[in-house]
Structure formats: C-alpha cells, structure tokens
Amino acid sequence: GAGVSQSPSNKVTEKGKDVELRCDPISGHTALYWYRQSLGQGLEFLIYFQGNSAPDKSGLPSDRFSAERTGGSVSTLTIQRTQQEDSAVYLCASSISPASANTGELFFGEGSRLTVL
Amino acid sequence: KQEVTQIPAALSVPEGENLVLNCSFTDSAIYNLQWFRQDPGKGLTSLLLIQSSQREQTSGRLNASLDKSSGRSTLYIAASQPGDSATYLCAVHSGNTGKLIFGQGTTLQVKP
C-alpha cells in the first residue's frame, strides 16, 4: 500500500479482555516496529521485526503482550487480559532496510488508540 | 544506554520567526538520526533523516544538522508559519537492535 496501515483506529475494551491490533507495512519493507505512546508520554519501543523474526522484543512490558509477523508483511500485536494501564496509542512503523546496516527512514502509521475501561 | 533529550519542551513564537529545536543524545555510536513531526491525535510524519556520515540535511524551510562527536542535532525552521505548529520529535538509531530511541519532543506553537 501507499503507507503503513493500522487497524482498528480506535478500540474500547473492558478490563480483562484480549485485543488484537494489526499493522500492514509499506510493501517491500523488511523491518517493522511497534511503539506505544501513553498520554503525555514519549514513544516507548515495544518490539522490532526483521522479516518474520523478532531480534529485539525487549520493550514488551509483560508476558501479556505478544506480537507476530507472517509472510514478512502483516503484524499483529496481541494484548491479553487487558489492564487500564495498557490504554495508549499503539504505533507501527516500517523501514525498507535491515537494522544492522545503515538503516533507512522509518514510516509510521496513524496508530491504534486503545482505551481499557 | 542511549538517552535522547529535547530542549525546550515547549516553544511559542510569532509567525515569520526563524527558530531552532535542539536534540542531544548520550551515545555517539549511532547509525542515523531522524526528525519527525506529530500533529495532535495523529501518527508521526518523517521530516528529515541524517545518516551518521552526514552533517546536515535540508528539505524546504527545514534544515537539520548532526554533530555526532558532541551528541547533538538541531532542527532549524525558517520563516515559521502557523501550519508548523506541532510536536517535533527526534530519534536516534543506535546499536544493532534496530530500534529508534525517541526524545520527549518539543511542542511548537506559531502564532499568526
């Protein structure tokens, strides 16, 4: 596609429910990133994919958070048993280049705003 | 551990002024540095990418410089306009993990 696409754009859920957030990167981009932005806070790194593998998942806050990427394209971030502190905007980005080289430009989607009641 | 700091946190200027936003980072071993713009409720828009071997990049009224040895970057905005009002974020790509480390951002308001 023309840009990074994320869905849903808004999600309201009840505490304890599971949610899935989807990211469709720019076609041909091998690197994919998930970030979280809480109200009034900076961007917090969650996980990075190179192809279908995740060399760095150090930012996932707890074992309730998981992510996968299939076919080197679409990625899904899953939050199990959501808590109120999970409320944030979840941003996805993609880049054409592998991370270990002189990395290229990151392009971000519009984000998925998650509200946990 | 790489840390990125942006000063000032907020800035308000009259239309037409030239201005400078500052970004500093603690570890000079970076691959590149990227400046973004974020409008309220929106995602991030890439403005400029400076590779580690470069000193500056220009796009229209924007000019970004990079001094790796001192751990600093500046974003210069010429002849500011009300449409430039947004939060500006800088981020560095360091190490071999691929992740970008972000500053907290500078929120700019340009008054007509």
Interface residues (C-beta under 8 A of the other chain):
Chain A: V4 A31 Y33 Y35 G42 L43 F45 Y48 Q50 P55 D56 S58 G59 L91 A93 P98 A99 S100 N102 T103 G104 E105 L106 F107 F108 G109 E110 G111
Chain B: Y31 N32 Q34 F36 K42 G43 L44 T45 S46 L49 Q51 S52 S53 L89 A91 H93 N96 T97 G98 K99 L100 I101 F102 G103 Q104 G105
